[in-house]
Amino acid sequence: MTHFDLAIIGTGSGNSLVTPDFDDKRVAVIEEGTFGGTCLNVGCIPTKMFVYAADIADHIRESARYGVDATVDGVRWRDIRDRVFGRIDPIAQGGKDYRVNGPNTTAYLGHATFTGPRSLVVDVDGEQQEVTADQVVIAAGGHAVVPEVVRESGVPFHTSDTIMRIDELPSSLVILGGGFISAEFAHVFSALGVEVRIVTRGPGLLRAEDAEISQRFTEVAQQQWDVHLSATVDALKGDDSGVTLTLGDGTTVEGDLLLVATGREPNSAGLGLENAGVATLSDGRVQVDEFGRTTADGVWALGDISSPYQLKHVANHEARVIAHNLVHPDDLQAFDHRFVPAAVFSHPQVASVGLTEQQARDAGHDVTTKTQAYGDVAYGWAMEDTTGICKLVADRQTGQLLGAHILGKDASTVIQPAIQALSFGLGVHEMARGQYWIHPALAEVLENALLGLDVPGNA
């Protein structure tokens, strides 16, 4: 049995907990998969690198409307794929090498299971190695969910963990699911020439978004892809040459490959959390308080295994907070989850922060909203944009912004001033008229939406 000052399970955002405060202490880093976690290896970074290539292809195909004649002469899938992982894989390997050979850390490459409070057994190639620590941080992330109907069918399928490493582009792809993973991969593969068919049980796509944004995105998606809404999958059949889904209404949907994009869930099962007194919630997330403490003394948790937000920027924030709390027990900092933004890098992009219109009404606010079309501002006019919108939600009485929801080009960037306004309490009128807005930049769509809200000060 080896004792440490700190043991960390998972090397995503948990890897950043090894701060200079632990230079003279002993730290165990436990990882059973690839170093770097979901974001680096199968999430944010590789997907956005694929999205960038897809965006380029779409820009070329759409160029004729602006008087520029261009064609996409071909897509070299393996070159696209290898550009992505040729950069990512060495980073993951470098992170592993540093923890294995670097100063004051001992890397355990295997699965960890709690045997008691702050005691673990790590299965390293069949050898059981015992680890104890003064403090333990659970940062073990999450994994893709595969519905039972798919698992029991025996049909070959991909998830977001595997689809990016295929050797050849299929001619057609069936995507099961209607959330952000589905929307992003639909964009990537369709832009690269694949026929995309989406099957989702919901009445619309991106249903976690504001209802108006979800409806608009669904309408745009239906113009690009074959979308089956409110669909149940009764049966699946297929092999390596293709798959066929039979839906509840008798419709069949066929494709060369099946991508299951029905969500992700925390990696809490199999950790032996009950042995450590670590409680979990009904959805499997590890229960934590505002400081990141679990129900077991000296055990903390962060990121996808415990957070309601499966977002890298949230996991990084929580890691910074816990890094402080580990060494300042008398000066604990709390997580700040008040205004968590998110973006979907599809075609078009979607970004949101704060309350939806319905959430604001349910919370009892005197709600005023404004939806501003991209095409009604100069840059949107230059783009001949017909689908982009910026929707703002505010309190009519107080003049405070409550939420921002954007669908359109560069939505993930255009929304940033709204995130800042919410975070620092900047009122709608003060935000709109208290600063310059570059003309004719795309951010004017946000300025005009602010000015269109029925709040004190706006004429």
PALOGU-948090 format. One record per residue (C-alpha): x, y, z. Coordinates in steps of 0.25 Angstrom, whole numbers, padded with zeros to 4 digits, always signed. Last residue first. Layout:
N
XYZ
...
This chain:
459
-0148+0218-0106
-0140+0209-0097
-0137+0215-0084
-0146+0205-0076
-0148+0192-0083
-0156+0188-0095
-0145+0181-0103
-0142+0186-0117
-0129+0193-0113
-0123+0180-0108
-0126+0173-0121
-0120+0184-0128
-0107+0183-0121
-0107+0168-0122
-0109+0168-0137
-0098+0179-0137
-0088+0168-0133
-0087+0165-0148
-0078+0177-0150
-0083+0189-0159
-0080+0197-0150
-0073+0194-0137
-0081+0195-0125
-0077+0207-0116
-0081+0206-0101
-0091+0211-0091
-0103+0211-0101
-0106+0196-0102
-0100+0191-0089
-0105+0202-0081
-0119+0200-0087
-0119+0185-0084
-0113+0186-0070
-0099+0180-0067
-0099+0171-0055
-0085+0166-0057
-0087+0151-0061
-0100+0155-0069
-0093+0166-0077
-0080+0157-0079
-0088+0146-0085
-0096+0156-0093
-0083+0161-0099
-0079+0147-0102
-0091+0144-0111
-0085+0148-0124
-0073+0138-0122
-0081+0125-0121
-0091+0131-0131
-0081+0132-0142
-0091+0130-0153
-0105+0128-0148
-0114+0124-0137
-0113+0132-0124
-0119+0131-0110
-0117+0141-0099
-0123+0141-0085
-0127+0149-0073
-0123+0163-0077
-0127+0173-0066
-0136+0185-0069
-0142+0184-0055
-0157+0185-0059
-0157+0178-0073
-0148+0167-0069
-0140+0162-0081
-0139+0151-0091
-0131+0153-0104
-0132+0146-0117
-0122+0147-0128
-0126+0141-0141
-0119+0135-0154
-0127+0129-0165
-0128+0138-0177
-0113+0143-0177
-0110+0150-0190
-0095+0151-0185
-0095+0166-0187
-0109+0168-0181
-0103+0160-0169
-0092+0170-0168
-0101+0182-0169
-0112+0178-0159
-0126+0173-0163
-0121+0160-0169
-0116+0155-0155
-0130+0155-0151
-0133+0161-0137
-0142+0154-0127
-0146+0163-0115
-0152+0158-0102
-0159+0164-0090
-0162+0156-0078
-0168+0161-0065
-0161+0150-0057
-0168+0139-0049
-0157+0128-0050
-0167+0121-0060
-0166+0133-0069
-0151+0133-0069
-0151+0118-0072
-0160+0119-0083
-0152+0131-0090
-0139+0123-0088
-0130+0127-0076
-0115+0129-0077
-0106+0127-0088
-0107+0121-0102
-0100+0119-0115
-0104+0112-0128
-0096+0111-0140
-0102+0109-0154
-0098+0099-0159
-0093+0092-0146
-0083+0096-0135
-0093+0096-0123
-0090+0106-0112
-0091+0107-0097
-0091+0118-0087
-0092+0116-0072
-0097+0128-0065
-0099+0125-0050
-0090+0113-0049
-0080+0119-0040
-0074+0108-0032
-0070+0112-0017
-0057+0116-0011
-0053+0110+0002
-0044+0119+0011
-0041+0110+0024
-0038+0097+0015
-0028+0105+0007
-0019+0095+0000
-0030+0086-0006
-0039+0098-0007
-0031+0105-0017
-0029+0093-0027
-0044+0091-0025
-0048+0104-0030
-0038+0103-0042
-0043+0089-0045
-0058+0094-0045
-0054+0105-0055
-0047+0095-0064
-0059+0086-0063
-0069+0097-0067
-0060+0101-0079
-0060+0087-0083
-0075+0085-0083
-0084+0074-0078
-0092+0083-0069
-0099+0077-0058
-0086+0074-0051
-0082+0061-0044
-0076+0051-0053
-0075+0062-0065
-0065+0071-0057
-0062+0071-0043
-0062+0062-0030
-0056+0063-0016
-0053+0053-0005
-0047+0058+0008
-0059+0054+0016
-0069+0046+0008
-0082+0053+0004
-0075+0059-0008
-0068+0073-0007
-0068+0082-0019
-0069+0095-0012
-0084+0097-0015
-0087+0083-0010
-0085+0070-0018
-0093+0058-0022
-0086+0049-0032
-0095+0048-0044
-0102+0035-0047
-0115+0041-0052
-0122+0039-0038
-0111+0046-0031
-0099+0039-0025
-0094+0038-0011
-0079+0035-0007
-0078+0027+0006
-0065+0021+0001
-0070+0007-0001
-0082+0013-0008
-0073+0019-0018
-0068+0006-0023
-0063+0012-0036
-0071+0002-0044
-0082+0012-0048
-0079+0026-0047
-0074+0029-0061
-0084+0040-0063
-0094+0039-0075
-0094+0043-0089
-0105+0046-0100
-0113+0039-0111
-0102+0041-0122
-0102+0027-0128
-0095+0028-0141
-0100+0017-0151
-0092+0014-0164
-0095+0011-0178
-0109+0016-0177
-0124+0012-0177
-0136+0018-0171
-0149+0010-0171
-0163+0015-0169
-0173+0006-0162
-0178+0017-0152
-0170+0012-0141
-0157+0013-0148
-0150+0001-0155
-0135+0004-0155
-0126-0002-0166
-0111-0003-0166
-0100-0005-0176
-0088-0013-0181
-0082-0016-0167
-0095-0022-0163
-0110-0019-0162
-0123-0020-0155
-0130-0011-0145
-0144-0011-0140
-0155-0003-0133
-0147+0011-0133
-0157+0022-0129
-0158+0035-0137
-0164+0048-0132
-0155+0054-0143
-0149+0048-0155
-0139+0058-0162
-0133+0055-0176
-0123+0066-0176
-0120+0080-0181
-0134+0087-0182
-0139+0079-0170
-0127+0085-0162
-0132+0099-0165
-0146+0096-0160
-0140+0089-0147
-0131+0101-0145
-0142+0110-0145
-0151+0102-0136
-0140+0099-0126
-0136+0114-0126
-0151+0118-0123
-0152+0108-0112
-0140+0112-0105
-0129+0101-0105
-0130+0088-0099
-0139+0083-0110
-0127+0083-0120
-0135+0077-0131
-0150+0076-0131
-0162+0067-0128
-0153+0057-0120
-0150+0043-0122
-0139+0046-0132
-0135+0039-0145
-0125+0048-0154
-0121+0044-0168
-0108+0049-0174
-0104+0047-0188
-0089+0049-0188
-0081+0059-0196
-0071+0066-0186
-0082+0076-0183
-0091+0065-0179
-0081+0058-0170
-0077+0070-0162
-0091+0077-0161
-0098+0064-0157
-0086+0062-0147
-0089+0075-0140
-0105+0073-0140
-0104+0059-0134
-0094+0063-0123
-0103+0075-0120
-0116+0067-0118
-0125+0060-0128
-0121+0045-0126
-0119+0033-0135
-0110+0038-0147
-0111+0030-0160
-0099+0032-0169
-0098+0031-0185
-0087+0030-0195
-0078+0026-0184
-0065+0033-0182
-0053+0024-0181
-0043+0020-0170
-0052+0023-0158
-0045+0031-0147
-0056+0042-0144
-0067+0032-0142
-0060+0025-0130
-0063+0033-0118
-0075+0040-0124
-0082+0027-0124
-0081+0016-0135
-0090+0005-0139
-0090-0010-0143
-0103-0017-0141
-0104-0027-0130
-0119-0023-0128
-0118-0024-0113
-0109-0012-0112
-0117-0003-0121
-0130-0006-0114
-0123-0004-0101
-0120+0010-0104
-0105+0014-0105
-0100+0025-0095
-0086+0031-0098
-0077+0032-0087
-0074+0041-0075
-0062+0048-0067
-0054+0041-0057
-0050+0054-0049
-0051+0048-0035
-0042+0056-0026
-0036+0049-0013
-0030+0055-0001
-0021+0049+0010
-0018+0038+0001
-0018+0023+0000
-0014+0014-0012
-0014-0001-0013
-0009-0008-0026
-0016-0020-0031
-0009-0026-0043
-0017-0030-0055
-0011-0020-0064
-0012-0009-0054
-0024-0011-0046
-0024+0001-0036
-0029-0002-0022
-0034+0011-0014
-0034+0017-0001
-0039+0031+0003
-0051+0025+0011
-0052+0010+0007
-0049+0000-0004
-0051+0010-0015
-0048+0005-0029
-0038+0010-0039
-0036+0005-0053
-0022+0005-0059
-0010+0013-0062
-0005+0017-0049
+0004+0030-0050
+0012+0034-0039
+0015+0049-0038
+0025+0057-0031
+0034+0060-0043
+0031+0055-0057
+0033+0041-0063
+0019+0035-0063
+0012+0048-0062
+0020+0054-0073
+0019+0042-0082
+0004+0042-0081
+0003+0057-0084
+0012+0055-0096
+0004+0043-0101
-0009+0052-0100
-0002+0063-0107
+0004+0054-0118
-0010+0048-0121
-0016+0062-0123
-0007+0068-0134
-0007+0056-0143
-0021+0053-0139
-0026+0065-0146
-0017+0066-0158
-0019+0050-0159
-0034+0052-0160
-0034+0062-0171
-0023+0055-0179
-0031+0042-0177
-0044+0049-0182
-0038+0055-0195
-0050+0062-0200
-0051+0066-0214
-0053+0076-0225
-0061+0085-0216
-0065+0096-0226
-0063+0111-0228
-0070+0122-0235
-0070+0135-0227
-0081+0144-0230
-0087+0145-0216
-0097+0134-0218
-0086+0126-0225
-0079+0124-0211
-0089+0114-0205
-0081+0102-0208
-0068+0108-0204
-0073+0113-0191
-0079+0099-0188
-0065+0092-0191
-0058+0102-0182
-0069+0100-0171
-0066+0085-0172
-0051+0087-0170
-0054+0095-0158
-0064+0085-0152
-0054+0074-0153
-0044+0083-0144
-0056+0086-0135
-0059+0071-0133
-0044+0068-0130
-0044+0079-0119
-0057+0078-0112
-0059+0064-0111
-0052+0050-0114
-0038+0052-0110
-0035+0066-0104
-0049+0069-0098
-0052+0055-0093
-0040+0053-0084
-0025+0057-0086
-0018+0044-0084
-0025+0032-0091
-0032+0021-0083
-0030+0015-0069
-0024+0028-0063
-0020+0030-0048
-0010+0041-0044
-0004+0039-0030
+0002+0052-0024
+0013+0053-0013
+0016+0066-0008
+0027+0076-0009
+0022+0082-0023
+0008+0081-0018
+0005+0096-0017
+0011+0097-0031
-0002+0091-0037
-0005+0077-0039
-0020+0080-0040
-0018+0082-0055
-0019+0067-0058
-0033+0067-0052
-0038+0075-0065
-0036+0062-0073
-0027+0053-0066
-0036+0044-0057
-0036+0039-0043
-0027+0048-0035
-0020+0044-0022
-0014+0055-0013
-0004+0054-0001
-0001+0040-0004
+0001+0027+0003
+0005+0014-0004
+0000+0000+0000
